[in-house]
Amino acid sequence: MFAVCGNEPTINVYDEMTRKLVVNLSGSATGLPGHELRVFAVKFDKNDENLLCSGGWDKTVQVWDLRMGGPVRSLLGPSICGDSLDLFDGFILTGSYR
């Protein structure tokens, strides 16, 4: 699978073989709101193919579970406006323009 983010506050996850949309992640499926503004960075967890993190202009990092179809955690803080998000050894690393 691969994830695409951009101008909208949503993330599209596609099947790499068929190039078809698997899920559109936009929040509210799990009761958490998801992103409110543009998403700039998204990263899959190497240890769990169902988890990914995303960050953008809304000063949040969202942790998504594809099985749930929505965010399972939200972290406040970094204003991400580029590809400055990574997952390493159980930690979420971000960069912020502020």
N, C-alpha and C positions, 0 to 999 in steps of 0.2 A: 504494500500500500504506500501511497504518498499523499501528503497534505498540501493544500494550496491556500494561501491567505493573501489579502490585498486590501483593496479600497473599502470593503465592507467589514462590519464587525462579526463576520462569520468565517468558518473554516470548512472547506470541502475536502473530504477524504475520498480518494479514488483507488480502485483496484488496479495494480500496475499491469497485470496481464490483459484485462479487458478494456481498460481506460474508462470504465463506467463509475459513476458516482456511487459510493457505498453509503456515506452519511454526510449530512450537512450539520455542522455543530454551531448552534447559535444560542444555546442556553435554554432555560425554562423547562427542559425535559426532566431535570433532576430537582427543580425548585430554585436553583441558583440562576442569577440573571445572565451570566456569560459576559462577553465584551459589549461595551456601549459605543466605542469608537473604532477606528481603523486598526486592523491587526497587521503587524509588521513581521513578526517572527513566530515560527512554529517548529517544534522539535519532538520527535518520537523518543520514547524511553527505550534504550537498547535492551533492557532486561524484561520488559513487558510490552508486547506489540499492541496492546489495547490502550496504553496510556500515552498521552502527549501533552505538552505544555505549549502555551501561546502567550504572547505579550504584545502590547501596542500602546497607543496614545492615551488610553483611559487609565493609565497608572496601575494596572492590575496584571498579574500573571495568573492565568487560568490553567488548572490541571484537569484534563478531560479524560473520561473513560468511554471508549467507543461502544462498550457493551451497554452502558447506561444512556448513551446518546446525548450527553450533556456534561457540564463541569461538575467535578466532585470536590474541588477545593479552589479557593481564590486567595491570592496573596496581594496585598496592597503595597505600592511603593514605586517601582521603576517606571519611568516614562520611556518606553522603548520605541525608537523610530528607525530602526535598522535591524540587521541580522545579528542581534546581540543577546542571544538566548542559547543556553546549553544545559544539558543534564550530564553530570559526571559523578560517579561513585555515590549515588544517592542524594546529591546536592543539586539545586537549581542555581545556575550562574546566570546573571543578567548584567547588561550594561544599560546606562541611562544617560540621556542627554542633559540631565540636570545634576 
